[in-house]
Amino acid sequence: MIFKKNLQLLLIFSLFFLVLDYKPLQADEFEDLAKQIAELEDAKNKSEAATRPLESEVKRLQEKLANLDYSITQAQQNIVKVEKDINTREEDFDLQYDLLSQRVEQLYKSIRQPSEFLLLFSSSSIANLAKEVSYRKAISEENKKIISAIAAELVSLEADKKKLEKDKETLKALEIKANEQKQFFEKEIKGAKQYQETLSKQITELTVKQKELLAKKTATFQTSVGSVPQSDDPASRPDYNPGFSPAFAAFSFGAPHFKGMSQYGAFGRAKEGQGAEDILRAYYGDVRIETVDTNFNIRTTVGEMSFEDNYLKGIAEMPTSWADEGGYEALKAQAIAARSYALAYTDWRMGDRSLKKEICTTESGQVYNSGKAGNPGRWGDAVNDTRGKILVGNGSGEVVNAWYASTSGGYQESYSSLGHTTPGFWDTKSGRNGWTSEAYEKIGGSPWFYKSWYKTRSGTTCGRSHPWLSQEEMTDIVNALIVYKKDESNQSHLSQEDSSCYGESIPDTWSKSKVKEEAEKNGGSVSSISSVSITYSEDGTTAQVLFNTNRGSLLFSGSDFYKIFNLRAPGAIHLTSGLFNIEKK
């Protein structure tokens, strides 16, 4: 009955597939595509649900066949033994048959001999008479026993031969039947899988059309992430297997900020043959390099020291090893940027060339390491080779407050400081069209170029070994977005449920069930997500996030997703950048 019902379901789905066709794009093409995708997803889900029992049955039959194969092998071995035994018994029976003939003849003769009454008159004595009668009786009984045993052996031999032949036929029939059932289900599953593959292909085609239409309507663009540098944490990479499916992860392009010089971008540019000044102009725009007198001391949070010979040589912001990997010009650019930043930070100005305040030696200012200052290696060469050189804005005529950071993710944000404004641009060989394949940070091999983050700055994981979310966790975030989009004041209820990792709970935080209940009041909640896609804006941010769900297609702004995701995602899972992607596997 189960097989017939599943087959009927598959036939129904096949009929649905035959009558289903793409509807022509009408007034609202986006909604039309969303509806078609939802219908196809529903058909695919139903087909998969109908296929699962068949797959279970095939698995059961495979186990049954394996057991049958073993039983047949054992039976065949037993049959060989039985056949040998029967052959031996048949040979023995030939001898026993001769004996049987003799015994029957003897028995017959004993029956034909004079009766015991006649022996009474012919016997010479009573003793002889008793002896003769006893002998005849013993011979008769022995013959009867032997005849009976041989006859029983004959019957048993014939029965064993018949059972042997029957066992052979039974085992063969069982094997044929099991194989027929297996082939039937495999054929049904193959047809269902082909049907599901066809649906998946149509869903993919429609999703691509949907994303293209969305990009046209919103003046955004799409791109594939492509091959990117490996993250420094295997669990934070797209190819990580979390052990469940579906699984979702939010991947950030870059960290920690995206203004000024990208250090890995500078490394990539140096490897491509750009000099230090070319690198600096790329990141800081309309600037020039000037040499000024820097033979003075600087006050820091760890004491006063020589500006050039101690402080700058102890700046631990770029790997010294890059010099030997084609990145020496990047180190020189870093030295000029670090020198300019320190002067700007301490209120040194072109019109008043004196330091007026101390500088922090942590990430709040610039990271200084006294050990490195004592043994700077090639970094010391970069400081010496650029001694006194600083960045000056051509428009402002002032020292540039030269910000920099590890990785921007491929887009440098503009910022203004001390009268100078840096450019915002795609940091690739060919502008936006070169992102991500030609990004200089990719050439530099930044491990933060494309990474999913799940640890705090101190390395705390909050009990999670990876950043991948289950369907329940991701739909909870989507439901939170639905609730937030309806009324932004609901944000106060949308923090993560368990904030114990941070030492305190946030009052009046809604549970998953409560968020789902609130989403139901606003068009319906989401319980499953079939696909997710992203569009990007020209200013280097994620513009929109599109989810295809059981409720249909849901579209959210990148900024809303960034906010709610960072509020609601469990543990320390978070986005570091407004330029991000969502992976589903």
VOGU-3710 file (C-alpha; in Angstrom, 3 decimals, decimal comma):
1> mifkknlqll> 0,000/0,000/0,000  2,840/2,410/0,863  4,426/1,814/-2,515  1,156/2,432/-4,381  0,469/5,640/-2,464  3,980/6,944/-3,107  3,659/6,062/-6,767  0,325/7,883/-6,935  1,918/10,954/-5,354  4,741/10,863/-7,877
11> lifslfflvl> 2,243/10,592/-10,737  0,309/13,561/-9,353  3,515/15,601/-9,126  4,446/14,550/-12,661  1,070/15,761/-13,930  1,607/19,002/-12,024  4,981/19,348/-13,730  3,449/18,792/-17,167  0,816/21,463/-16,750  3,112/23,905/-14,934
21> dykplqadef> 4,746/26,464/-17,182  6,419/29,826/-16,714  3,843/32,562/-16,615  4,569/35,520/-18,878  6,105/38,518/-17,128  3,306/40,970/-16,554  2,947/44,183/-14,559  4,673/43,044/-11,426  7,347/40,736/-12,774  9,115/40,374/-9,455
31> edlakqiael> 6,035/39,102/-7,591  5,172/36,823/-10,506  8,617/35,245/-10,424  8,410/34,895/-6,655  5,097/33,059/-6,976  6,461/30,686/-9,606  9,506/29,928/-7,465  7,276/29,203/-4,459  5,104/26,828/-6,547  8,117/24,965/-7,874
41> edaknkseaa> 9,633/24,737/-4,396  6,377/23,308/-3,066  6,278/20,674/-5,816  9,916/19,774/-5,205  9,388/19,467/-1,439  6,355/17,211/-1,931  8,230/15,027/-4,394  11,156/14,707/-1,998  8,776/13,817/0,830  7,190/11,116/-1,344
51> trplesevkr> 10,592/9,773/-2,365  11,962/9,356/1,144  9,818/6,243/1,981  10,912/4,675/-1,318  14,552/5,318/-0,476  14,002/3,736/2,936  12,393/0,730/1,269  15,330/0,349/-1,127  17,706/0,507/1,815  15,658/-2,177/3,582
61> lqeklanldy> 15,669/-4,329/0,450  19,409/-3,886/0,040  19,872/-5,143/3,593  17,448/-7,985/2,858  19,355/-8,882/-0,316  22,632/-8,824/1,579  21,138/-11,208/4,143  19,716/-13,349/1,346  23,076/-13,435/-0,403  24,642/-14,638/2,820
71> sitqaqqniv> 21,856/-17,182/3,369  22,123/-18,399/-0,217  25,883/-18,770/0,127  25,426/-20,725/3,349  22,623/-22,770/1,816  24,688/-23,537/-1,271  27,534/-24,698/0,939  25,066/-26,849/2,888  23,599/-28,154/-0,359  27,052/-29,238/-1,494
81> kvekdintre> 27,517/-31,046/1,806  24,044/-32,629/1,574  24,676/-33,711/-2,023  27,949/-35,345/-0,987  26,151/-36,977/1,935  23,371/-38,210/-0,342  25,900/-39,608/-2,816  27,693/-41,412/0,011  24,398/-42,676/1,377  23,348/-43,869/-2,098
91> edfdlqydll> 26,595/-45,824/-2,415  26,031/-47,277/1,033  22,454/-47,991/0,091  23,571/-50,195/-2,826  25,371/-52,439/-0,333  22,492/-52,262/2,103  20,091/-53,136/-0,699  21,985/-56,370/-1,344  21,878/-57,054/2,382  18,161/-56,255/2,363
101> sqrveqlyks> 17,603/-58,796/-0,406  19,473/-61,441/1,552  17,559/-60,643/4,729  14,226/-60,742/2,950  15,166/-64,109/1,466  16,167/-65,413/4,886  12,966/-64,091/6,398  10,971/-65,730/3,655  12,736/-69,023/4,241  12,134/-68,773/7,957
111> irqpseflll> 8,469/-68,355/7,309  8,482/-71,416/5,048  10,276/-73,622/7,625  8,302/-76,184/9,764  6,265/-74,782/12,531  7,242/-75,002/16,121  4,511/-77,665/16,616  6,141/-79,960/14,068  9,551/-79,409/15,616  8,131/-80,861/18,796
121> fssssianla> 7,877/-84,286/17,132  11,057/-84,068/15,093  13,380/-82,811/17,805  15,536/-85,373/19,569  15,145/-83,668/22,882  13,360/-80,903/24,689  16,637/-78,942/24,999  17,255/-79,110/21,266  13,675/-78,055/20,637  13,996/-74,918/22,816
131> kevsyrkais> 17,300/-74,036/21,222  15,940/-74,360/17,687  12,850/-72,290/18,445  14,899/-69,545/20,110  17,383/-69,405/17,207  14,633/-69,133/14,603  12,903/-66,376/16,532  16,116/-64,333/16,963  16,951/-64,603/13,262  13,440/-63,500/12,350
141> eenkkiisai> 13,486/-60,470/14,652  16,945/-59,365/13,445  15,877/-59,605/9,833  12,755/-57,577/10,521  14,819/-54,828/12,198  17,338/-54,653/9,385  14,612/-54,621/6,747  12,752/-51,856/8,630  15,950/-49,743/9,033  16,910/-50,067/5,375
151> aaelvslead> 13,386/-49,153/4,294  13,395/-46,098/6,589  16,789/-45,019/5,200  15,391/-45,296/1,701  12,407/-43,082/2,594  14,687/-40,532/4,341  17,040/-40,434/1,365  14,215/-39,718/-1,040  12,798/-37,011/1,283  16,193/-35,327/1,655
161> kkklekdket> 16,671/-35,259/-2,110  13,254/-33,681/-2,609  13,873/-31,092/0,161  17,240/-30,243/-1,358  15,687/-29,485/-4,725  12,888/-27,493/-3,093  15,362/-25,427/-1,025  17,288/-24,577/-4,174  14,135/-23,407/-5,916  12,926/-21,404/-2,876
171> lkaleikane> 16,199/-19,529/-2,438  16,365/-18,717/-6,130  12,781/-17,439/-6,113  13,463/-15,249/-3,066  16,528/-13,755/-4,717  14,639/-13,028/-7,937  11,717/-11,454/-6,035  13,949/-9,227/-3,908  15,879/-8,073/-6,972  12,636/-7,307/-8,810
181> qkqffekeik> 11,415/-5,190/-5,876  14,751/-3,391/-5,632  14,801/-2,643/-9,367  11,217/-1,375/-9,215  11,926/1,064/-6,394  15,220/2,165/-7,918  13,378/2,948/-11,140  10,713/4,931/-9,262  13,354/6,821/-7,265  15,354/7,563/-10,406
191> gakqyqetls> 12,259/9,020/-12,050  11,466/11,090/-8,961  15,053/12,332/-8,726  15,012/13,360/-12,384  11,770/15,203/-11,746  13,290/16,943/-8,721  16,399/17,869/-10,722  14,190/19,396/-13,399  12,349/21,418/-10,758  15,646/22,519/-9,188
201> kqiteltvkq> 16,899/23,668/-12,581  13,712/25,673/-13,168  13,951/27,168/-9,668  17,558/28,179/-10,332  16,647/29,746/-13,680  13,757/31,675/-12,156  15,857/32,768/-9,185  18,507/34,146/-11,551  15,803/36,036/-13,463  14,393/37,288/-10,184
211> kellakktat> 17,791/38,567/-9,020  18,488/40,200/-12,391  15,122/41,935/-12,299  15,718/43,065/-8,720  19,108/44,497/-9,661  17,580/46,407/-12,588  14,728/47,795/-10,519  16,968/48,934/-7,673  20,073/49,971/-9,643  22,223/47,450/-7,776
221> fqtsvgsvpq> 24,404/44,627/-9,065  25,144/40,976/-8,445  28,351/39,019/-8,504  29,562/35,603/-7,505  32,025/35,484/-4,645  34,292/33,221/-6,660  37,654/32,035/-5,407  38,681/33,981/-2,325  41,609/33,695/0,111  41,115/31,088/2,817
231> sddpasrpdy> 40,039/32,342/6,223  42,480/31,864/9,098  39,813/29,699/10,798  38,643/26,562/8,900  35,180/26,783/10,492  34,781/30,298/9,052  35,237/29,170/5,455  32,466/28,491/2,903  33,595/24,880/2,459  33,229/24,014/6,151
241> npgfspafaa> 30,813/21,166/6,894  28,758/21,936/10,029  27,252/18,462/10,061  23,673/19,462/9,244  21,655/20,800/6,337  20,266/23,227/5,463  22,901/25,454/7,048  23,338/29,217/6,734  26,276/31,521/7,428  26,795/35,275/7,034
251> fsfgaphfkg> 30,157/36,142/5,465  31,701/39,582/5,901  33,972/41,194/3,350  36,739/42,773/5,401  37,397/43,952/8,974  37,692/45,954/11,186  37,060/49,237/9,297  37,223/50,229/5,678  38,715/53,711/5,559  42,153/54,787/4,401
261> msqygafgra> 44,785/52,300/3,329  44,025/48,601/3,179  47,154/46,879/4,446  46,523/43,648/2,558  45,510/45,730/-0,449  48,832/47,572/-0,217  50,594/44,206/-0,069  48,717/43,055/-3,181  49,564/46,281/-5,020  53,247/45,943/-4,082
271> kegqgaedil> 53,267/42,381/-5,404  51,823/43,767/-8,640  54,768/46,144/-8,933  53,371/49,402/-7,513  55,712/51,669/-5,548  55,009/53,127/-2,102  53,916/56,536/-3,426  51,554/54,947/-5,986  50,026/52,858/-3,225  49,513/55,880/-0,973
281> rayygdvrie> 47,919/57,970/-3,721  45,564/55,109/-4,545  44,222/55,048/-0,990  44,495/58,670/0,114  43,722/60,404/-3,170  44,973/63,917/-3,961  48,102/63,921/-1,820  51,804/64,583/-2,107  54,812/63,290/-0,206  56,810/65,880/1,746
291> tvdtnfnirt> 59,927/65,413/3,853  59,882/67,222/7,202  62,149/67,332/10,244  61,170/64,526/12,625  64,238/64,497/14,855  62,298/64,784/18,113  60,825/62,656/20,867  57,204/61,589/21,143  55,235/61,046/24,347  53,355/57,747/24,499
301> tvgemsfedn> 51,298/55,921/27,107  54,384/53,803/27,862  56,835/56,706/28,083  58,732/59,239/25,988  61,044/58,003/23,214  62,726/58,921/19,936  60,075/59,369/17,257  62,024/57,848/14,341  64,527/55,504/15,981  62,307/53,933/18,623
311> ylkgiaempt> 58,609/54,699/18,267  58,229/54,194/14,493  60,524/51,162/14,443  58,359/49,575/17,134  55,070/50,002/15,211  53,667/46,467/14,921  50,966/47,012/12,309  52,314/45,101/9,278  54,217/41,782/9,022  57,935/42,363/8,474
321> swadeggyea> 58,025/39,115/6,469  56,133/40,805/3,638  59,356/42,503/2,599  60,697/39,121/1,465  57,443/38,205/-0,290  57,378/41,051/-2,796  55,837/43,534/-0,359  58,677/45,857/0,646  56,970/48,835/-1,040  53,906/48,113/1,125
331> lkaqaiaars> 56,113/48,386/4,229  57,434/51,738/3,018  53,857/52,942/2,402  52,949/51,760/5,916  55,888/53,666/7,417  54,795/56,918/5,732  51,154/56,367/6,759  52,115/55,537/10,369  54,361/58,610/10,585  51,601/60,858/9,195
341> yalaytdwrm> 48,972/59,365/11,504  51,147/59,861/14,616  51,800/63,511/13,772  48,120/64,197/13,078  47,090/62,390/16,293  49,447/64,463/18,475  48,261/67,755/16,910  51,446/68,348/14,916  50,534/70,657/12,051  52,294/72,072/9,017
351> gdrslkkeic> 51,969/75,558/10,515  52,936/74,520/14,063  55,391/71,636/13,983  55,352/70,539/17,588  53,753/67,562/19,336  51,097/68,638/21,813  49,792/65,369/23,316  50,773/61,772/23,877  49,686/58,849/21,697  48,203/55,521/22,766
361> ttesgqvyns> 50,280/52,430/21,989  47,329/50,036/21,500  44,815/49,681/18,663  43,157/52,868/19,929  46,176/54,675/18,490  48,906/52,640/16,807  50,199/49,334/18,143  53,735/49,761/19,499  55,972/46,855/20,550  59,236/47,588/22,349
371> gkagnpgrwg> 60,627/44,203/21,335  60,126/45,013/17,687  61,722/48,428/18,202  64,887/46,663/19,354  64,915/44,266/16,400  62,813/45,732/13,568  64,412/43,814/10,686  63,239/44,915/7,234  60,583/47,100/8,866  63,435/49,174/10,259
381> davndtrgki> 64,770/49,517/6,706  61,369/50,805/5,549  61,352/53,415/8,355  64,909/54,500/7,517  64,264/54,615/3,757  61,270/56,946/4,291  62,699/58,988/7,180  60,814/62,275/7,592  58,375/61,564/4,751  54,700/62,353/5,397
391> lvgngsgevv> 51,456/62,673/3,459  50,146/66,180/2,777  46,766/66,900/1,195  47,090/68,991/-1,961  43,811/70,731/-1,264  44,240/71,214/2,485  48,007/71,775/2,588  47,904/69,874/5,892  49,312/66,578/7,126  46,904/63,759/6,292
401> nawyastsgg> 45,301/61,898/9,167  46,247/58,618/7,507  43,888/55,918/8,715  44,528/52,330/7,733  43,209/48,859/8,521  43,826/45,229/7,680  41,158/44,478/5,099  38,298/46,413/3,534  36,743/43,522/1,630  37,411/45,187/-1,702
411> yqesysslgh> 35,745/48,573/-1,255  37,405/51,569/0,401  35,033/53,960/2,121  35,672/57,689/1,898  36,366/59,759/5,013  37,264/63,370/5,763  39,725/64,678/8,351  41,857/67,829/8,710  40,387/69,289/5,545  41,227/66,312/3,345
421> ttpgfwdtks> 38,789/63,764/1,901  39,890/60,332/0,713  38,224/58,616/-2,252  35,668/55,834/-2,045  36,430/53,168/-4,651  36,545/49,492/-5,525  40,059/48,374/-4,657  40,616/46,138/-7,686  42,491/46,182/-10,969  39,373/47,142/-12,921
431> grngwtseay> 37,025/48,909/-10,530  33,719/47,370/-9,566  33,862/44,878/-12,451  37,003/43,412/-10,910  35,366/42,620/-7,584  36,031/40,050/-6,240  38,265/38,268/-8,774  40,792/41,112/-9,171  40,704/42,608/-5,688  44,143/43,632/-4,455
441> ekiggspwfy> 43,373/42,125/-1,047  42,776/38,821/-2,789  46,184/39,149/-4,450  47,582/39,938/-1,004  45,886/36,818/0,401  43,966/38,435/3,251  42,412/35,820/5,580  39,763/38,411/6,477  38,711/39,155/2,905  35,747/36,756/3,127
451> kswyktrsgt> 35,066/35,331/6,560  32,176/34,281/8,782  32,789/35,524/12,338  31,712/33,667/15,501  34,237/34,723/18,152  34,640/37,846/20,254  37,765/40,000/19,997  39,230/38,043/22,914  38,550/34,720/21,165  35,515/33,637/23,189
461> tcgrshpwls> 33,219/31,352/21,168  30,197/31,446/23,508  29,860/27,684/23,239  29,801/27,475/19,443  32,417/25,708/17,342  31,428/27,350/14,050  29,308/30,230/12,677  26,756/28,138/10,775  23,081/28,507/11,673  20,376/25,873/11,476
471> qeemtdivna> 17,154/26,473/9,588  15,378/27,165/12,892  17,973/29,799/13,833  17,950/31,479/10,425  14,162/31,559/10,151  14,091/33,129/13,618  16,264/35,970/12,287  14,020/36,360/9,230  10,931/36,453/11,471  12,671/39,099/13,593
481> livykkdesn> 13,248/41,108/10,399  9,550/40,835/9,545  8,638/42,130/12,999  11,234/44,931/12,851  10,216/45,989/9,349  6,609/46,350/10,492  7,508/48,454/13,537  11,099/49,518/14,253  10,246/50,095/17,912  10,169/46,295/18,250
491> qshlsqedss> 13,973/46,351/18,060  14,158/46,460/21,863  12,651/42,944/21,958  14,861/41,405/19,284  18,189/40,811/21,016  19,564/37,267/21,110  17,680/34,969/23,472  20,714/33,808/25,444  23,101/36,666/26,192  24,854/34,881/29,080
501> cygesipdtw> 28,065/34,955/27,054  28,173/38,676/27,743  27,462/38,388/31,450  23,939/39,779/31,588  20,520/39,120/30,121  18,641/41,761/28,190  15,180/42,300/29,706  12,010/41,824/27,694  13,736/39,858/24,929  11,277/37,819/22,881
511> skskvkeeae> 11,706/34,069/22,444  11,645/32,371/19,044  8,021/31,374/19,545  7,045/34,931/20,513  8,849/36,408/17,503  7,120/33,850/15,288  3,777/34,749/16,840  4,377/38,446/16,113  5,446/37,653/12,545  2,168/35,760/12,061
521> knggsvssis> 0,352/39,048/12,676  2,297/40,642/9,837  1,660/38,493/6,820  2,778/35,164/8,254  5,870/33,664/9,804  8,684/31,845/8,043  9,421/28,198/8,821  11,639/27,228/5,888  14,055/28,948/3,507  14,725/27,453/0,087
531> svsitysedg> 17,246/30,015/-1,159  18,838/33,349/-0,341  20,450/35,870/-2,685  22,201/39,207/-2,384  22,484/42,397/-4,418  25,180/45,001/-3,889  25,222/48,762/-4,264  27,811/50,863/-6,051  28,922/52,373/-2,730  30,330/49,063/-1,494
541> ttaqvlfntn> 27,530/47,792/0,722  25,037/44,967/0,544  21,906/46,596/-0,853  19,271/43,893/-0,443  18,831/40,383/0,892  16,212/38,212/-0,799  14,849/35,083/0,888  12,634/32,578/-0,918  10,582/30,969/1,841  7,465/28,953/2,550
551> rgsllfsgsd> 5,711/32,333/2,737  7,062/33,411/-0,650  9,827/35,885/-1,460  10,839/38,323/1,269  13,084/41,298/0,538  15,020/43,233/3,190  17,494/46,057/2,984  21,109/45,171/3,661  21,273/47,685/6,503  18,209/46,189/8,243
561> fykifnlrap> 19,599/42,689/7,897  22,979/43,807/9,256  21,324/45,386/12,293  18,909/42,567/13,164  21,418/39,815/12,408  23,959/41,307/14,790  21,254/41,744/17,437  19,607/38,343/17,099  22,279/35,864/15,959  23,234/33,442/18,758
571> gaihltsglf> 26,549/33,417/20,608  29,193/35,743/19,222  28,143/35,259/15,582  28,207/38,655/13,882  28,885/40,645/10,745  31,889/42,967/10,731  30,988/44,745/7,523  28,032/46,262/5,709  29,388/44,444/2,646  28,399/40,826/3,189
581> niekk> 26,985/37,672/1,662  24,798/34,818/2,936  25,804/31,240/2,138  23,352/28,319/2,218  24,319/24,665/1,976
//
